[in-house]
Amino acid sequence: MSDAVQHPNPPAPYNPAPEVLKLADWLASPVAAADFPETRIRWRNDRAAASVGLDGLDDTAWEQHFGRFKPLPGNLPQPLALKYHGHQFRVYNPEIGDGRGFLFAQMRDCAGRLMDLGTKGSGTTPFSRSGDGRLTLKGAVREVLATEMLEALGVNTSKTFSVIETGEDLWRNDEPSPTRSAVLVRLSHSHIRIGTFQRLLALEERDSMEALVDYCLAQFPGPPPPDNAPARDEPAVRLMHNVVERMADLAASYMVAGFVHGVLNTDNMNVTGESFDYGPWRWLPTWDQSFTAAYFDHGGLYAFGRQPEALHWNCGQFAVALRLLADSAPLVAALERFGPLYMEAITRRWLWRLGLEPKGTDEDAQLIALCEQDMRAGETGPDAFFFGHRGGRGAADGELGAMLDQYTPTDSSHEYWADAAPQSMLIDEVEAIWAAIDERDDWAPLHAKVAAIRRMGTAHGAPPVPQGHCRGHS
């Protein structure tokens, strides 16, 4: 089923750009998609498709390309399963890679950015190990909800482009089985991970890493390093600065959204700073730094409040990998920017979600601390708090109210801000949306929720971008 919400970006012509073929000999393995018993469209994101010129496909062509994986014109001749290593819960694993997905196509979007269409649940690959290469339909529905909510809250995220039910019964230990199967396609600004670089370090493939650094700088350009940064003109150092800036902003965006990703391993870290690959995610019911999403995260490594630490640690592993090309000192200098950049991003994004103009002084940090204190004291979740205090409204007498009164509101004229309650994405609602699909094949609650989320996103407007960055680019 197609989403019916007007897309916010101008349509783009289809512009194939299979740039990855320049690296494919050592970056990926050619694979074939599974031959599914059936292909039934359950979700097609025409808003995302319009940004890459594919919204004009009829349902038959959509199924052929995103269920049977017939190559798109002028694009990759066959899918590519990407090779990478990674730290999984900080244990290094060299035996991973695209185990149930592949890169299917690349094209330019309406802003000229290189975009990837990648899959999840498309069948086994050389990296599947003991897995079946499949995805549950529930997992696909959860990814639709996560990506839509994150996009509306200003997080740089992949887009759930397509979900096609595939007619297989799957058995899973962590949900009632047998359960329905699906293949998902996501639209992302790259699938190059920190783990991609870690693999090249482990294999000591210096020439390949130089080529990958050049590819990333060319396809995902960012602002130059600070003028006083050591070795700022070296390609590996430039890329390190870009990744640190992006990861600091991503960490801040998770915190302001009240989102817990759950599995922040280095193989799940995109060098564009784009969040992707949603498994056991949760949104906070209350402002709780110790809240975890994954039932298997027994030590709370990726708890809500530890997410900035996790992304900083991952940036450190990226610096270790880049030691194949650069000296330690300039890479460490770039890594040390993470903390200040994170605090700048928290301020920028927190005030944006509150609907207030930042002052650019210490008062901004004081306001954020008071907001956190208020949420903890009232056992309030961030959705209710930010909605209730949008534009400085709703504050009781006291220190928080007095400080909110000193700030200048931004535009909060959208009718959403007059609603009785904010949109949220707590687990009970997620389970209710899935139950309607599972028990009655009723997709109306999902589509209604997505429409409501997108309305909220329109009310928030575009998120603020770091100084020196252009909106629409990483």
C-alpha positions as CSV (number, residue, x, y, z in Angstrom):
1,M,0.0,0.0,0.0
2,S,1.2,3.5,-0.8
3,D,1.6,6.3,1.7
4,A,-0.7,9.2,0.7
5,V,1.1,12.1,2.4
6,Q,2.4,14.9,0.2
7,H,6.2,14.6,0.0
8,P,8.1,17.7,1.3
9,N,10.9,17.7,-1.2
10,P,10.7,18.5,-4.9
11,P,10.5,15.4,-7.2
12,A,13.7,14.3,-8.9
13,P,14.2,12.4,-12.1
14,Y,15.6,8.9,-11.9
15,N,19.4,9.4,-12.0
16,P,21.2,6.0,-11.7
17,A,24.7,6.3,-10.3
18,P,26.3,3.0,-9.4
19,E,29.5,4.5,-8.0
20,V,30.2,1.5,-5.8
21,L,31.2,-0.5,-8.8
22,K,34.6,1.3,-8.6
23,L,35.2,-0.5,-5.3
24,A,33.1,-3.6,-5.7
25,D,36.0,-6.1,-6.4
26,W,37.1,-5.9,-2.8
27,L,34.2,-4.2,-1.0
28,A,31.4,-6.7,-1.8
29,S,30.4,-10.1,-3.1
30,P,27.9,-10.5,-5.9
31,V,24.8,-12.4,-4.7
32,A,21.3,-13.3,-5.8
33,A,18.0,-12.6,-4.0
34,A,15.9,-15.4,-2.6
35,D,13.0,-16.7,-4.8
36,F,10.1,-16.0,-2.6
37,P,6.8,-17.9,-2.8
38,E,4.9,-14.6,-3.3
39,T,5.4,-10.9,-3.4
40,R,2.6,-8.7,-1.9
41,I,3.2,-5.0,-1.5
42,R,2.5,-3.9,2.1
43,W,4.3,-0.5,2.1
44,R,5.6,1.7,-0.6
45,N,7.1,5.1,0.5
46,D,6.2,7.3,-2.4
47,R,7.5,10.3,-0.5
48,A,11.0,8.8,-0.5
49,A,10.6,7.3,-4.0
50,A,9.8,10.8,-5.4
51,S,13.2,12.0,-4.1
52,V,15.0,9.5,-6.4
53,G,12.6,9.5,-9.3
54,L,10.9,6.1,-8.6
55,D,7.4,7.1,-7.4
56,G,6.1,6.6,-11.0
57,L,6.6,2.9,-10.9
58,D,3.3,0.9,-11.0
59,D,2.7,-1.9,-8.5
60,T,3.8,-4.6,-10.9
61,A,7.1,-2.9,-11.6
62,W,7.5,-2.2,-7.8
63,E,7.1,-5.9,-7.0
64,Q,9.5,-6.8,-9.8
65,H,12.3,-4.4,-8.6
66,F,11.8,-4.6,-4.8
67,G,10.4,-8.1,-4.3
68,R,12.1,-10.0,-7.2
69,F,15.0,-7.6,-7.5
70,K,15.0,-7.2,-11.2
71,P,17.8,-4.6,-11.8
72,L,16.8,-1.0,-12.2
73,P,17.7,0.5,-15.6
74,G,21.4,1.7,-15.8
75,N,22.1,0.4,-12.2
76,L,23.9,-2.4,-10.6
77,P,23.7,-5.5,-12.8
78,Q,23.3,-7.7,-9.7
79,P,23.1,-7.2,-5.9
80,L,26.2,-6.8,-3.8
81,A,26.6,-8.1,-0.3
82,L,29.0,-5.7,1.5
83,K,32.0,-7.0,3.4
84,Y,32.8,-5.6,6.9
85,H,33.9,-6.5,10.4
86,G,32.9,-4.9,13.6
87,H,32.7,-4.6,17.4
88,Q,29.5,-6.2,18.6
89,F,29.0,-5.1,22.2
90,R,32.7,-4.2,22.1
91,V,33.8,-7.7,21.1
92,Y,35.6,-7.7,17.8
93,N,34.0,-10.0,15.2
94,P,35.6,-10.6,11.8
95,E,32.9,-13.0,10.6
96,I,30.2,-10.6,9.7
97,G,29.0,-8.7,6.6
98,D,25.7,-8.4,4.9
99,G,24.1,-11.7,6.1
100,R,20.5,-11.1,5.1
101,G,20.7,-8.0,2.9
102,F,22.6,-6.5,0.0
103,L,23.1,-3.2,-1.9
104,F,20.6,-3.2,-4.8
105,A,21.0,0.1,-6.5
106,Q,22.5,3.6,-6.3
107,M,21.1,6.9,-7.6
108,R,21.2,10.7,-7.1
109,D,18.4,12.3,-5.1
110,C,16.8,15.7,-5.6
111,A,19.7,17.3,-3.7
112,G,22.3,15.6,-5.8
113,R,23.4,13.2,-3.1
114,L,24.4,9.6,-3.8
115,M,21.7,7.4,-2.3
116,D,21.6,3.6,-1.8
117,L,18.8,1.1,-1.9
118,G,19.7,-1.7,0.4
119,T,17.7,-4.7,1.6
120,K,16.9,-6.6,4.8
121,G,15.5,-10.1,4.6
122,S,16.4,-10.7,0.9
123,G,18.0,-14.1,1.4
124,T,21.2,-15.8,2.4
125,T,24.7,-14.5,1.4
126,P,28.2,-15.8,2.0
127,F,28.0,-13.9,5.3
128,S,24.8,-15.5,6.6
129,R,26.5,-18.1,8.8
130,S,23.7,-20.0,10.4
131,G,21.0,-17.4,9.6
132,D,18.1,-18.0,7.2
133,G,18.5,-14.5,5.6
134,R,14.9,-13.7,6.2
135,L,13.0,-10.8,8.0
136,T,9.8,-11.1,9.9
137,L,6.9,-8.9,8.7
138,K,6.7,-7.6,12.3
139,G,10.3,-6.5,12.1
140,A,9.6,-4.7,8.8
141,V,6.5,-2.9,10.4
142,R,8.6,-1.9,13.3
143,E,11.2,-0.4,11.0
144,V,8.5,1.7,9.2
145,L,7.4,3.1,12.5
146,A,11.0,3.8,13.8
147,T,12.2,5.6,10.7
148,E,9.0,7.6,10.3
149,M,9.1,8.8,13.9
150,L,12.8,9.6,13.8
151,E,12.5,11.6,10.6
152,A,9.7,13.6,12.1
153,L,11.9,14.3,15.2
154,G,14.7,15.6,13.0
155,V,17.0,12.6,13.3
156,N,19.2,11.8,10.3
157,T,17.8,8.4,9.4
158,S,17.4,5.9,6.6
159,K,13.9,5.7,5.1
160,T,11.8,2.6,4.9
161,F,11.3,2.6,1.2
162,S,9.4,-0.7,0.6
163,V,7.9,-3.6,2.5
164,I,6.8,-6.7,0.5
165,E,5.3,-9.7,2.3
166,T,6.9,-12.9,0.9
167,G,4.6,-15.8,1.9
168,E,7.0,-17.8,4.1
169,D,6.6,-19.0,7.7
170,L,9.5,-18.0,9.9
171,W,10.5,-19.4,13.3
172,R,12.1,-17.0,15.8
173,N,13.0,-17.5,19.5
174,D,12.0,-14.0,20.6
175,E,8.5,-13.8,19.2
176,P,5.5,-16.2,18.6
177,S,6.2,-18.5,15.7
178,P,5.6,-19.4,13.0
179,T,5.4,-15.7,11.9
180,R,5.0,-14.0,8.6
181,S,7.9,-13.0,6.4
182,A,8.8,-9.9,4.4
183,V,11.6,-8.3,2.5
184,L,12.4,-4.6,3.2
185,V,14.2,-2.0,1.1
186,R,15.6,1.0,2.8
187,L,16.8,4.2,1.2
188,S,20.1,5.4,2.8
189,H,22.8,7.9,2.2
190,S,25.5,5.1,2.0
191,H,26.0,1.8,3.6
192,I,29.7,2.4,4.3
193,R,30.3,1.6,8.0
194,I,33.0,2.0,10.5
195,G,33.2,-1.8,10.3
196,T,34.0,-1.5,6.6
197,F,37.3,0.3,7.5
198,Q,38.0,-2.1,10.4
199,R,38.0,-5.0,7.9
200,L,40.5,-3.2,5.7
201,L,42.7,-2.6,8.7
202,A,42.6,-6.2,9.8
203,L,43.6,-7.3,6.3
204,E,46.2,-4.5,6.0
205,E,44.7,-3.4,2.7
206,R,46.2,0.1,2.6
207,D,45.4,0.7,-1.1
208,S,41.8,-0.2,-0.7
209,M,41.4,1.9,2.4
210,E,42.9,4.9,0.5
211,A,40.4,4.3,-2.2
212,L,37.5,4.1,0.3
213,V,38.5,7.3,2.0
214,D,38.6,9.1,-1.4
215,Y,35.2,7.6,-2.2
216,C,33.7,8.8,1.1
217,L,35.1,12.3,0.7
218,A,33.9,12.6,-2.9
219,Q,30.4,11.2,-2.3
220,F,29.7,12.4,1.2
221,P,31.4,15.8,1.4
222,G,31.5,17.7,4.7
223,P,33.0,21.0,5.9
224,P,36.8,21.2,6.2
225,P,38.4,20.6,9.6
226,P,39.1,23.6,11.8
227,D,42.0,25.9,10.6
228,N,44.1,24.8,13.6
229,A,43.6,21.1,13.2
230,P,46.9,19.2,12.7
231,A,47.4,17.5,9.3
232,R,44.0,18.9,8.3
233,D,44.7,18.4,4.5
234,E,45.3,14.7,4.8
235,P,42.3,12.8,3.4
236,A,42.1,10.3,6.3
237,V,42.2,13.2,8.8
238,R,39.5,15.1,6.9
239,L,37.3,12.1,6.9
240,M,37.9,11.5,10.6
241,H,36.7,15.1,11.4
242,N,33.6,14.6,9.2
243,V,32.7,11.4,11.0
244,V,33.2,12.8,14.5
245,E,31.0,15.8,13.6
246,R,28.2,13.6,12.2
247,M,28.3,11.1,15.1
248,A,28.2,13.8,17.7
249,D,25.1,15.3,16.1
250,L,23.5,11.8,15.8
251,A,24.1,11.1,19.5
252,A,22.5,14.4,20.4
253,S,19.5,13.7,18.1
254,Y,18.9,10.4,19.8
255,M,18.9,12.0,23.2
256,V,16.5,14.9,22.2
257,A,14.2,12.4,20.5
258,G,14.1,10.2,23.6
259,F,15.2,7.3,21.4
260,V,17.1,4.2,22.3
261,H,18.6,2.4,19.3
262,G,19.6,-0.7,21.2
263,V,22.5,-2.1,19.1
264,L,25.1,0.6,18.5
265,N,27.8,-1.7,17.2
266,T,30.5,-0.5,14.8
267,D,29.0,-2.4,12.0
268,N,25.8,-0.4,12.5
269,M,27.6,2.9,12.3
270,N,27.3,4.7,8.9
271,V,30.1,7.1,8.1
272,T,27.5,9.6,7.0
273,G,26.2,9.8,10.5
274,E,22.9,8.4,9.3
275,S,21.0,6.1,11.7
276,F,19.9,2.8,10.3
277,D,19.2,-0.9,11.0
278,Y,16.4,-0.9,13.6
279,G,16.0,-4.0,15.8
280,P,15.1,-3.8,19.5
281,W,14.6,0.0,19.6
282,R,12.4,1.8,22.1
283,W,11.2,5.3,22.9
284,L,11.4,6.5,26.5
285,P,8.2,6.2,28.6
286,T,9.9,8.5,31.2
287,W,13.2,10.4,31.3
288,D,15.4,7.5,32.5
289,Q,19.1,7.4,31.6
290,S,19.3,3.7,32.4
291,F,16.5,2.6,30.1
292,T,17.6,-0.1,27.7
293,A,16.0,-1.4,24.5
294,A,17.5,-4.8,23.9
295,Y,16.6,-7.6,26.2
296,F,20.1,-9.1,25.7
297,D,21.9,-5.9,26.8
298,H,22.3,-7.2,30.3
299,G,25.0,-4.7,31.3
300,G,23.2,-1.7,29.9
301,L,26.0,-0.9,27.5
302,Y,23.7,0.8,25.1
303,A,21.3,2.3,27.6
304,F,19.7,5.6,26.7
305,G,22.1,7.7,28.7
306,R,25.2,5.8,27.4
307,Q,24.5,6.4,23.7
308,P,26.8,9.4,23.4
309,E,29.6,7.4,25.1
310,A,28.9,4.5,22.7
311,L,29.1,6.7,19.6
312,H,32.3,8.3,20.9
313,W,33.8,4.9,21.5
314,N,32.9,3.9,18.0
315,C,34.6,7.0,16.6
316,G,37.7,5.8,18.5
317,Q,37.6,2.5,16.7
318,F,37.4,4.5,13.4
319,A,40.5,6.4,14.4
320,V,42.3,3.1,15.1
321,A,41.4,1.8,11.6
322,L,42.6,5.0,10.0
323,R,46.0,4.6,11.6
324,L,46.7,2.5,8.5
325,L,46.9,5.8,6.7
326,A,47.6,8.6,9.2
327,D,49.5,9.3,12.4
328,S,47.7,9.1,15.7
329,A,48.0,12.7,16.8
330,P,45.8,14.3,14.2
331,L,43.2,11.5,14.5
332,V,43.1,11.9,18.3
333,A,42.8,15.7,17.8
334,A,39.7,15.1,15.7
335,L,38.3,12.6,18.2
336,E,38.7,15.1,21.0
337,R,36.2,17.4,19.3
338,F,33.4,14.9,19.9
339,G,32.5,16.2,23.4
340,P,32.2,19.9,22.5
341,L,30.4,19.1,19.3
342,Y,28.0,16.9,21.1
343,M,27.1,19.7,23.6
344,E,26.6,22.2,20.7
345,A,24.3,19.7,19.0
346,I,22.3,19.0,22.2
347,T,21.7,22.7,22.6
348,R,20.8,23.3,19.0
349,R,18.4,20.3,18.9
350,W,16.9,20.7,22.4
351,L,15.9,24.4,21.8
352,W,14.6,23.4,18.3
353,R,12.3,20.8,19.8
354,L,11.2,23.2,22.5
355,G,10.4,25.9,19.9
356,L,12.7,28.5,21.3
357,E,15.6,30.5,19.9
358,P,19.0,29.5,21.5
359,K,20.8,32.3,23.3
360,G,24.2,31.0,22.7
361,T,25.2,31.5,26.3
362,D,25.6,29.3,29.4
363,E,21.8,29.9,30.0
364,D,21.1,27.3,27.3
365,A,22.8,24.6,29.3
366,Q,21.1,25.7,32.5
367,L,17.7,25.5,30.8
368,I,18.4,22.0,29.5
369,A,19.5,20.9,33.0
370,L,16.2,22.3,34.4
371,C,14.2,20.5,31.8
372,E,15.8,17.2,32.6
373,Q,15.3,17.8,36.3
374,D,11.6,18.6,35.7
375,M,11.1,15.4,33.7
376,R,12.8,13.3,36.3
377,A,10.8,14.8,39.2
378,G,7.5,14.4,37.3
379,E,8.4,11.0,35.8
380,T,7.5,12.6,32.5
381,G,8.5,11.4,29.0
382,P,10.2,13.7,26.5
383,D,7.2,13.6,24.1
384,A,4.9,15.0,26.7
385,F,7.4,17.4,28.1
386,F,8.5,19.0,24.8
387,F,4.9,19.2,23.6
388,G,3.6,20.7,26.8
389,H,6.3,23.4,26.9
390,R,6.5,24.2,23.2
391,G,7.3,27.8,22.7
392,G,7.8,28.3,26.5
393,R,4.1,27.5,27.3
394,G,2.8,25.4,30.1
395,A,5.5,26.1,32.7
396,A,4.5,26.4,36.3
397,D,5.9,29.1,38.6
398,G,9.4,28.3,39.6
399,E,12.9,28.3,38.2
400,L,12.0,26.5,35.0
401,G,9.1,28.7,34.2
402,A,11.1,31.9,34.9
403,M,13.8,30.7,32.6
404,L,11.5,29.7,29.8
405,D,9.9,33.2,30.0
406,Q,13.3,34.7,29.0
407,Y,13.5,32.9,25.7
408,T,12.1,34.0,22.3
409,P,9.6,31.4,20.8
410,T,10.0,30.2,17.2
411,D,7.0,29.5,15.0
412,S,4.5,27.3,16.7
413,S,1.5,28.2,14.6
414,H,0.8,24.7,13.2
415,E,-2.5,23.3,14.3
416,Y,-0.6,20.2,15.7
417,W,0.4,22.3,18.7
418,A,-3.2,22.7,19.7
419,D,-3.8,18.9,19.8
420,A,-4.9,17.4,23.1
421,A,-1.7,15.2,23.3
422,P,1.5,14.7,21.4
423,Q,2.4,11.9,19.0
424,S,4.5,9.2,20.7
425,M,5.8,5.8,19.9
426,L,5.7,3.7,23.0
427,I,5.8,0.0,22.9
428,D,2.1,-0.7,23.7
429,E,1.0,1.3,20.7
430,V,3.6,-0.5,18.5
431,E,2.3,-3.8,19.6
432,A,-1.3,-2.7,19.0
433,I,-0.5,-1.7,15.5
434,W,1.2,-5.0,14.8
435,A,-1.7,-7.0,16.4
436,A,-4.2,-5.4,14.0
437,I,-2.0,-6.6,11.1
438,D,-1.3,-10.0,12.6
439,E,-4.8,-10.9,13.8
440,R,-7.1,-9.1,11.2
441,D,-4.7,-8.1,8.4
442,D,-5.8,-4.6,9.2
443,W,-3.2,-2.1,7.9
444,A,-5.3,1.0,8.6
445,P,-3.8,1.7,12.1
446,L,-0.3,1.7,10.6
447,H,-1.2,4.1,7.8
448,A,-3.1,6.4,10.2
449,K,-0.1,6.5,12.6
450,V,2.3,7.3,9.8
451,A,0.0,10.2,8.6
452,A,-0.1,11.5,12.2
453,I,3.7,11.3,12.6
454,R,4.3,13.1,9.3
455,R,1.9,15.9,10.4
456,M,4.0,16.2,13.6
457,G,7.1,16.4,11.4
458,T,5.6,19.2,9.4
459,A,4.8,21.1,12.6
460,H,8.4,20.8,13.9
461,G,9.9,21.9,10.6
462,A,13.4,21.2,9.4
463,P,15.9,20.5,12.1
464,P,18.8,22.8,12.7
465,V,22.1,22.0,11.0
466,P,25.6,22.4,12.4
467,Q,27.5,25.6,11.3
468,G,29.3,24.9,8.0
469,H,26.8,22.2,6.9
470,C,24.2,22.5,4.2
471,R,20.7,21.1,4.9
472,G,20.1,18.0,2.8
473,H,23.7,16.9,3.0
474,S,25.5,14.9,5.6
